[in-house]
Amino acid sequence: MAESTTTNPRVLKYRAVNKARKEAKSSKVGNKKPSKEIKEKEMAAITREMTIHMHKYLHKESFKKRAPKAIKIIRFLAIKTMKTHNVKFDMGLNQFIWSQGIRSVADRIRVRMARLPIEGEEGKFYTLVSYVPVASFKGLVTKTVEETEN
């Protein structure tokens, strides 16, 4: 369809803007952003120790769902923090969560999350979450644990 000739200033301005946008877009084709490979950080084995405020997540949760929900919350936080989808729980952590029963989960839990390489598979990791007993939660912050402390 041939372009119709118009004297309407709005239509003329619209056509000029569109033409300028197309030209700018075509000139940017060669100037792409850096590839995704450059942005990705190198994954390495690391261990973090953190306090999880369980009461914040379990508030208004029905009694018979509190301990199972606590497990799900810790798994979610481990995936989010350590950026691995394979999460394994230490037996001590599971025993601590369930020690007071299904409905009385502790308000705070101190855990150590370790990102470890999967044996036999290069570049793949899993997260091991274990319980850290503490006398008081006052003044504790999330910290990266050196390998000598383990």
Beta strands, then each sheet from edge to edge (+ up, - down):
strand 1: 46-53
strand 2: 87-89
strand 3: 108-117
strand 4: 125-131
strand 5: 143-144
sheet 1: 2+ 4+ 3- 1+ 5-
end
